[in-house]
Amino acid sequence: MIKKPLVSVRVVVYNSAKYIIDTLESIKQQSYVNIELIVSDDKSTDNTVEICNDWLRLNEYRFVRTKIITTEKNTGVVGNCNRSLNECYGEWEIGVAGDDILTPTAIEDFVNYTIQHPSAMVVLGCMIDVDAKGETINNFKRSLAGPFYCSEAYSARDQFNILKKCFSGFGAITFINTQLLKQLSGFDSRFPMLEDYPLFIKLTSCGNRVYWMPKYVLKYRHHDESITGGKGSDDVYFNNYRMREIIEYKYLYKREQLNAVWRLFLTINIFLEKLIINSGNRKSRLKTRILFCLYKLLSPFEWYYRYIAIKQNRYTKKYVLD
């Protein structure tokens, strides 16, 4: 009989009172039993902590262990992720935001995948985009074609060489060996509001191949208060999350991995992106649309992305939700 490992589910929250019960209930209702639940709050100004404490008192019997973490000051997503990671005792861990929803068999699917693929230490799943009410957003429905860098033909080194030039996140649907993540010192604290992309670059640079599991495991909620979206995001080319990468972080996690030629390309890329931002960043503005078209034509990173996408023929096999 195969032993079912302990899985740590980290829930990172900040002003999540409106949606946190949905998130916690989705974890409680998992088909997988051997779970510890860690909730980490980043100095919320609403009643998120009170809601979590009340829910845990009623439902702690469901879990092997529960823990709620609070802090005296707001540190950003990365600080919150690292605090919750430090409290994990499971063999595997998965991080969930306080407004997202795990599908009922998500953890069981991940565990079964790692049993079937013993060399897998980092596994991605697929997510369904939903609105504030939890209803599927049809025009955001993602295919199961898989991330472009997860081809079976790619080694960890290949993935690293792609990721340092092409953006990818998927942090909300990542199943990682806990010990590995702790050995790599967790998430990069230099980028307080960017937890996933720098981590993937670090994982692959250290020889850890990213595997992909073609199953839906998460409902990713889009709403006006979210960090990555926000009101009016449909009319902008770069949302607040992306603008932070450009203006505050200057893609440092990329720059430090690139050779001299690609660092020059990155400088050009940032210059073009800043032109778009400074011109208003709105799709409804003619000047900005023209600049964005120039950016698509002139950015070496955009051309590299197209090359990888065509090479992998990533759109040839798609699946549709039932």
C-alpha positions in Angstrom: 0.0 0.0 0.0 1.4 3.4 -1.0 1.7 5.9 1.8 -0.2 9.1 1.3 2.1 12.0 2.3 1.2 14.9 4.4 0.4 18.0 2.2 0.7 21.5 3.6 -1.9 24.0 2.1 -0.7 27.5 2.6 -3.4 30.2 2.4 -2.0 33.7 2.1 -4.5 36.4 2.9 -4.8 40.2 2.9 -8.1 41.9 3.2 -9.8 38.7 2.0 -12.9 38.8 4.1 -15.2 38.8 1.1 -13.9 35.5 -0.3 -11.9 33.6 2.3 -14.8 31.3 3.4 -15.1 30.0 -0.2 -11.3 29.3 -0.2 -11.3 27.5 3.2 -14.3 25.5 2.3 -12.7 24.3 -0.9 -9.8 23.0 1.1 -12.0 21.3 3.7 -13.9 19.5 0.9 -10.8 18.0 -0.7 -11.1 14.3 -1.4 -7.5 14.0 0.0 -7.4 13.6 3.7 -3.9 14.0 5.0 -3.7 17.8 5.0 -2.4 20.5 7.3 -3.7 24.0 6.8 -1.6 27.1 7.3 -3.3 30.5 7.1 -1.0 33.6 7.0 -2.4 37.1 7.2 -0.4 40.2 6.0 -1.8 42.7 8.5 -5.3 42.9 7.0 -7.3 46.0 7.8 -10.7 44.2 7.6 -12.0 41.3 9.6 -10.2 38.5 7.7 -8.3 37.2 10.8 -11.5 37.0 12.8 -13.3 35.1 10.1 -10.4 32.7 9.7 -10.2 32.1 13.5 -13.9 31.4 13.8 -13.8 29.0 10.8 -10.8 27.2 12.1 -12.3 26.7 15.5 -15.3 24.9 13.9 -13.3 22.9 11.3 -9.9 22.1 12.7 -11.0 18.5 13.3 -10.8 18.0 9.5 -7.1 18.6 9.3 -4.0 17.0 10.7 -2.9 20.4 12.0 -4.0 24.0 11.6 -2.1 27.3 12.2 -3.0 30.9 11.7 -0.1 33.4 11.4 -0.4 37.2 11.9 2.2 40.0 11.6 2.7 43.4 13.0 3.3 45.0 9.7 2.4 44.5 6.0 5.3 42.8 4.1 3.8 42.0 0.8 2.9 38.7 -0.9 6.5 37.3 -0.7 6.9 37.9 3.0 3.5 36.3 3.6 4.5 33.3 1.5 7.7 32.8 3.3 6.1 33.1 6.8 3.6 30.4 5.8 6.3 28.2 4.2 8.3 28.3 7.5 5.3 26.7 9.3 4.9 23.8 6.8 5.7 20.3 7.9 4.2 18.4 5.0 6.2 16.6 2.4 4.5 18.7 -0.3 3.1 22.2 -0.2 0.7 24.2 -2.3 0.0 28.0 -1.9 -3.5 29.4 -2.4 -4.6 33.0 -2.4 -7.5 34.0 -0.1 -9.8 34.5 -3.0 -9.2 31.4 -5.0 -10.9 28.0 -4.9 -9.4 24.5 -5.2 -11.3 22.0 -7.2 -12.5 19.0 -5.1 -9.8 16.5 -6.2 -6.9 19.0 -6.7 -4.6 17.7 -4.0 -5.4 14.1 -4.6 -4.6 14.6 -8.3 -1.3 16.3 -7.5 -0.3 13.5 -5.1 -1.2 10.8 -7.5 0.8 12.5 -10.2 3.9 12.6 -8.1 3.5 8.9 -7.3 3.3 8.2 -11.0 6.3 10.5 -11.7 8.8 9.9 -8.9 11.3 12.4 -10.3 8.8 15.3 -10.2 9.5 17.8 -7.5 7.6 20.8 -9.0 4.3 20.2 -10.7 1.9 22.7 -12.4 -1.8 22.2 -12.7 -4.4 24.1 -14.8 -6.8 26.8 -13.6 -10.2 28.0 -14.5 -10.8 31.8 -14.6 -13.9 32.8 -12.6 -15.6 36.2 -11.8 -16.2 37.6 -8.4 -19.3 35.3 -8.0 -17.3 32.2 -8.8 -18.8 31.8 -12.3 -16.6 30.7 -15.2 -15.5 33.5 -17.4 -15.9 32.0 -20.9 -13.6 34.4 -22.7 -10.9 33.7 -20.1 -11.3 29.9 -20.2 -7.8 28.4 -20.5 -6.9 25.4 -22.6 -5.2 22.4 -21.3 -2.4 22.8 -23.9 0.0 23.3 -21.1 2.6 26.0 -20.4 4.9 26.5 -23.3 8.1 25.6 -21.4 6.7 22.3 -20.0 7.3 20.1 -23.1 8.6 16.7 -22.3 11.5 17.4 -24.6 12.8 20.2 -22.4 15.3 19.6 -19.6 15.4 21.9 -16.5 18.2 23.8 -18.2 16.1 24.3 -21.4 13.2 25.6 -19.2 15.6 28.0 -17.4 16.8 29.4 -20.7 13.2 30.0 -21.8 12.0 31.4 -18.5 14.7 34.0 -18.2 13.4 35.5 -21.5 9.7 34.6 -21.4 7.3 35.5 -18.6 5.4 32.8 -16.9 3.7 32.7 -13.5 1.3 29.9 -12.5 2.3 30.3 -8.8 -1.3 29.7 -7.7 -1.3 26.2 -9.1 2.1 24.9 -8.2 2.7 21.7 -6.1 6.2 21.7 -4.8 8.3 19.5 -2.6 8.5 21.4 0.7 12.1 20.5 1.6 13.3 21.6 -1.9 11.6 24.9 -1.5 13.1 25.5 1.9 16.5 24.5 0.8 16.3 27.2 -1.9 15.4 29.8 0.9 11.8 30.0 -0.3 10.6 33.1 -2.2 12.8 36.0 -3.2 12.3 38.8 -0.7 13.8 41.4 -3.1 10.5 41.4 -4.9 7.8 41.8 -2.2 4.8 41.6 -4.6 6.1 39.0 -7.1 6.3 35.5 -5.7 6.1 33.2 -8.7 8.2 34.2 -11.6 11.6 34.7 -9.8 10.9 31.4 -8.0 10.5 29.5 -11.3 13.8 31.0 -12.6 15.5 29.9 -9.4 14.1 26.4 -9.4 15.1 25.7 -13.0 18.5 27.3 -12.7 19.2 24.8 -9.9 18.3 21.8 -12.1 14.7 21.3 -11.0 12.5 20.5 -14.0 8.9 21.8 -13.9 6.4 19.1 -14.7 2.8 19.8 -16.0 -0.3 17.9 -15.0 -3.2 18.3 -17.5 -6.0 18.7 -14.9 -7.9 21.6 -13.6 -7.1 22.2 -9.9 -7.9 25.8 -9.2 -10.6 28.4 -9.8 -8.7 31.7 -10.2 -10.9 34.6 -9.2 -10.9 37.9 -11.1 -12.3 40.9 -9.2 -11.7 44.6 -8.7 -9.7 44.2 -5.5 -7.3 41.6 -6.8 -3.5 42.4 -6.9 -3.1 41.2 -10.5 -6.3 42.7 -11.9 -8.1 45.7 -10.5 -10.8 48.0 -11.8 -10.4 49.1 -15.4 -7.8 46.4 -16.1 -9.6 45.4 -19.3 -8.6 48.7 -20.9 -4.9 48.7 -20.0 -2.0 46.9 -21.6 -0.1 46.5 -18.4 -1.9 46.0 -15.1 -0.5 47.1 -11.7 1.3 43.8 -11.3 3.1 44.1 -14.6 3.9 47.8 -14.1 5.6 47.0 -10.8 7.8 44.5 -12.6 8.8 47.2 -15.2 9.1 50.3 -13.0 10.0 49.0 -9.5 11.8 45.7 -10.2 13.2 46.5 -13.7 13.1 42.7 -14.3 16.2 42.3 -12.1 15.5 38.5 -11.8 15.8 38.3 -15.6 18.7 40.7 -15.9 21.0 38.9 -13.5 20.6 35.7 -15.5 21.1 37.1 -19.0 24.3 37.6 -21.0 25.5 41.1 -22.2 23.5 41.0 -25.5 20.3 40.0 -23.9 20.8 42.6 -21.1 21.0 45.2 -23.8 17.8 43.8 -25.3 16.1 44.0 -21.9 17.1 47.7 -21.6 15.4 48.3 -24.9 12.4 46.3 -23.8 11.9 48.3 -20.6 12.3 51.6 -22.6 9.4 50.5 -24.9 7.2 49.4 -22.1 7.7 52.6 -20.2 6.7 54.6 -23.3 3.4 52.7 -23.3 2.9 53.3 -19.6 3.8 57.0 -19.8 1.5 57.5 -22.8 -1.5 56.5 -20.6 -1.4 52.7 -20.9 -4.9 52.6 -22.3 -6.1 50.5 -25.2 -8.7 53.2 -26.0 -6.0 55.7 -26.8 -4.7 55.8 -30.3 -1.2 56.9 -29.4 -0.9 54.1 -26.9 -2.2 51.5 -29.4 0.4 52.7 -31.9 3.2 52.4 -29.3 2.1 49.0 -28.3 2.1 47.8 -31.9 5.7 49.1 -32.2 6.6 47.3 -29.0 5.3 44.0 -30.4 7.3 44.6 -33.5 10.5 45.8 -32.0 10.9 43.9 -28.7 13.4 41.0 -28.9 11.6 39.3 -26.1 8.3 39.3 -28.0 10.0 37.8 -31.0 11.6 35.1 -28.9 8.3 34.3 -27.3 6.7 33.9 -30.7 9.6 31.6 -31.8 9.1 29.4 -28.7 5.3 29.3 -29.2 5.6 28.3 -32.8 8.4 25.8 -32.1 6.2 24.0 -29.5 3.0 24.3 -31.6 1.3 25.0 -28.3 -2.1 25.6 -29.7 -2.6 22.4 -31.6 -4.1 20.4 -28.7 -6.8 22.0 -26.6 -9.4 20.7 -24.3 -12.7 22.2 -23.3 -14.4 22.2 -19.9 -17.4 19.9 -19.5 
